[in-house]
């Protein structure tokens, strides 16, 4: 990423946002004319709001006091926090304008955009988490699951950085409840401080205690849980061509592998056909290995939490310790590697996959290994 890139955060010698240069990105241009609800955004469209947010941000002493890398993360998150509004905005029957799900959709869009632009993984994933949760400080203290949600967020990004994004967001709009929301953001900071997760991930007695906490609604995060696991599952995750097969050969050469690609070939099922037969065969092989308490690898793209959940749940039912190995390559390398595969995946299919791509989190498994080039 060039030092002169308009995506770089403004520097201390000139805290101004390069608005004209940002117009090179089609997703920024899409902000113009994207209407917002007049009750919550009387200032105007998403473009006007985003400009106000970033102008507020770069004037904030707390943002200026951050280290350079942290300023960049927060700046990108503010630039991208409403990136999905042009796709999700609707006018309801009563005339109100909504953008339901824009935070969740924004995370996915931000990941795809920043990956294509070559933004470093660590920066990108912090930005994605901030976009995903950018409204949470507005209301966290009013939720019954505040402790769990704060813990989840802290495992992905610093909650103090999230509070800065939220503060810039509310200051960069015209609405009647600015004072109330600012108070809630301060209460969010206090709550996370009390929970020990404002500037670092929330602590747990052990990885198994953390895993059990996020699998249950009745456990306390500070209570240790007896580790009764008897075997292990490694679940691979990553886009086609990222290098999952190479990783498996290098690190799990002697382990049994349940491979969806291998089963498709064995069962003569084309990747474009219904995959029910393949998935059923894979589950049966997994159950057999779990019953034998044989550690094994489940090798597939597993790009979403929804896709990973059934096999991780199955493993937990059989007392298996779970490890997700996430493999990633830069966009240019990935497409080149995919073209060299015997069974190359069409590029249009990969690009469709990136639109719903979720990097694994520590809320899902005992361990997450990031094999990122």
N, C-alpha and C positions, 0 to 999 in steps of 0.2 A: 504494500500500500504506500503510494508516494506520499512524501511529507507535504506536498502541495495539494494533495487530493482534497476536494471540497468536503469529503467525509471526515477529515481530520478535525479535531476540536480546535476552536480558536485558541491562540496562544496568549500568554500574559502580556506581551507587548502590544497586542491589538485584539481586545475581546469583542470582535464583531463577527456576525454570521455571514458567510459568503452566499447570500441569497441568489444572486445571478448565476453563480457557478453551479449551484445545486439543481438548476433547471435542466441540466444534462440528463438527469435521471427521470424516466417516464413515470415512476411511482411518485416522485415529488410533484411533477406536473399534474398528476391526477388529483392532487389535493385541491387544486383550483376548481371552484364550481361545485364541490361536494358539500351539499347543504347539511346543516346540523339543526338539532332541535333548538328553537329560540329560547326555551326556558333555561336550558343548561348552557347554551352557547349563543348568547345574544350578540357576540362579537362578529359572527358571520361564518363563512365556510371553513373547511379544514385547513386550507392554506393560511388564512388569517390567524386561526387559532395556533397552528404550528409555529408561525412567525412570532406570535406573542409569547408562546411557551419558551422558545429558544432565547428570545431577547431577555425574558425574565431569568432564565437559567444562567446565562453568561454574566449577569449582574449580581448573582447571589454570592456573597462572601464564602459560604460553605462549599459551593462548587469550586470556586477559585482556589480554595485551600487544599483541594484534593491533589494527589499525585497525578502526573500527566496521564498515565494509563487509565486511572479511574475517571478523570475528567472526560476522556474520550468515550469510555463506556456509557457514562450518563448522558453525554451529548448525543451519541448515536441513538440511545433509547428514546430521548425526547424527540429527535427527528423522526423516528419510526413508530412512535407509540400509537398513532392512529393510521398507520399505513394500510390497514385493511378496511377502513371506513368506505372508500370508494367502491369496494366489493360488497359490503354488508349493509349499506345504508338503504333504508326503505321508508316510504311514507305510509303510515298505517291508516286504517279506515276512518279513524277520528281526526286525521290530519297531522298527528304528531309524527315527527321524524325520529327513527330509531336506527341503531347500528348494532343490533344484538349479536353477540359473539365476536365483536371486532378485536377484543384483546387476544382471544385464543387464535383466531385466524391471523392476527398480526404477528404472533410468535412464528407461525409457519412461514409466512411471507418474508419476515425478517431473516430467518435462517436461510432460505433459498437465495434471497438477494445478496446477503453478505458472503455466503459461500461462493457464489459466482464472482463476486468482486475480490475474492482472496483475502478477506479480513481474517486475521488469526483466530483460531478455534476458541481460545479462552475469552477473547473480547466478544466474539460473536455470540457465544452461549450465554454470557452474562447479559448482553443486550436482549437476547431472546427472552430470558427470564424476566427482565424488567418490563418488556413489552407485554408479556403474558399477564403479569400481576400488577400493572401500573395503576389500576384503580383500587387495589386491595386496601392500601392505607386509608382510603376514604371511609371505609366501613368495617374494618377488621374488628374493632373493639365492640361492635354491635352483634357479632356472630357467636353462635354457640361453640363453633369449632375453631375459635381464634388460636388456641394453643397449637393445634395440629397444623393449621394453615401457615402460621408463622414459622413453625419448624420446617415444613416442606419448602417454603420459600428460601429459608436460610441455607438449605443444602444446595441451592442452585445459585444464589447471588446474595450479596450483603444487603441486609434490610435497611441500613442507613442510606445506601445508594438508592434503594427503592423509594424511600421517604423523600429524597431530593427530587426524583422524577415526579412523584405525586404532587409535591409542593409547586414545582414549576408548572405542572399541568393545570392546577386549580388557579394559580396566579395569572396564568395566560388565558383566561376566559372572562366573560362578563356574565355573571349569574347572581342570584340573590343569596346563595348559601355559602359564599366563599369563607366567611369567618367560621362557620360551623365545621366545614371540611378541614380548614387549617387546624382547628382544635383537634379533630379526629386524627390528623396526621401526627400531631404532637403526642397524642395518646398512644398511637401506634409505636412511636419511638420509645415511649416509656414502657409499654408492654413488652416489646422485644428486648429492652434492657433488662427487665425483670426476668425474662425467660433465658437470658444469656445468649441471645442470638441476634443482637443488633449489628455487630461488626464481624461476626464469625458464625460458622455453622452451629446449630444447636447440638450440644453434646448428648451422647447416649452411653449407658454403661458398657455396651458392646454392640458389634454389628448385628448380632442376633436379636438383641433387645430393640434396636432400631427397626429391623425387619418386622418383628412381631408387632411393634407399635403401629406401623402403617398398614398392617393387615387386620387390625382390630380397632374397634371404636371404644373399647372399654379399658384399655391399658393406659398406664401412666408412663410418660417418657423416661422418668428417672428410676424406674423399677427394673432390676435385672430379670432376665428370663432364662430359665434353664435351657441350655443348648442341647436338644435331643436329636439333632440331625444325624443321619446314618449313612448318607451317600452324598453325591454332588452332581449338580447339573450345570453345565456351561452352555449358555445360549448366546449364539453369535448374532450380531446386529450390524447392518450397514448396507449402503447402496450396492447394486450389482457392479462388480468391477473394482470395489474398494480394496479387496485383498483378503477377504474372509477365509477362503480356501487355503491360501498361503499361510495365514496365521495358524489355522488349525493344524496343518502339516508340521509347522515349526514348533508348536507348543503342546500339541495333544496327539502326537504321532501314534501312540499305542492305545488311545481311547476309542471305544466304539463311537461312530458318528451317525446320527439320524439326519440325513441330508434331503431336503425337499427336492433339490435339483436331481439328486441321484435317484430318488423314488419316482420322479416324473419320467426319467429315462427308463427305469426298470418297468414301470407300469404303462409305458408308452402313452403318456398324457402330455399333450402340448401345453406350454405355459399360458396360452390364450384360452384353453378349455376350462371347464368347471374343475376346481381343485379339491372338491370334496373327497374324492377317492384317495388322493395323495395325502391329504391331511389326516384322514381316518387311519391310513396305513402307518403314518408317522406316529400318531398317538398310540397305536397298538404296540409299536416297537419301543416307544418310550416307556410305556407301562411295564413291558417285559423287563427292560433294563432296571427300572425303578424297583420292581419286585425282587430282583436279584441283588439289589443294592450295588449295582455296577455304575460307577461314575461314567458319564457320557456327554457328548456334545450334540446340541440341537443346532444345525447349521441352516440358516435361511436368512432372508433380508431382515425380517422382524423390525420394520421401520417405525411402528407406532406402539404406544403403550397398550392399546387395545389388542394388537396382534401378539404381543409378548405375554399378556396377562394369562391366557388359558394354560400355556405350558408351564409358566412359573407357578400358577395355582396348583396344577397337577403335581409338580415336583414337591411343593410344600405339603400336599396331602400325603405324600409317601415319605416325608421326613428328609427331604434332600436340601442341602445347602445350595444356594443359587448364586451364580456369578454370570453377569452379562459382560461380554467382551464386545465393545463397540469399535469398529474399524472404519477409518475415514481416510480418503485421499483428496488432494486438491481437485477442483472441478476439471481442469485441463488434463491431469494425469488419469483421473477416473475414466473419462470418456475414451482416452487412448487405450487404457488397459482393457476396457470392455470390448473394444473393437478387435483386440487380439485374442479374445476368448473363443473357444471352439463353439460354444453356444452363446454368441453375443446377444445381449438384450437390446432391442431397438432403442435408439436414443430418445425417441418421443415417449417411450414407456418409462425410462429413467426420469425424464423431466416431469412426467406425471407423478411419479413416486415422490419427488422432492417437494411437491405441493402439500404432502401430508406427513412429512418426515419429522420424527421426534427423537432426539438424543436421549438415551436411557438416563434415569435418575436414581439416586440412592434410596428413594422411597419404594422402589420396585423389587430390589434384591439385596442379598447380604453384601455383595461386592459389585462394583462396576469398574471395569478396566477400560481405559480410553487409549486405544492404539491409533493415534492420530498422526499423520504425516503432514 
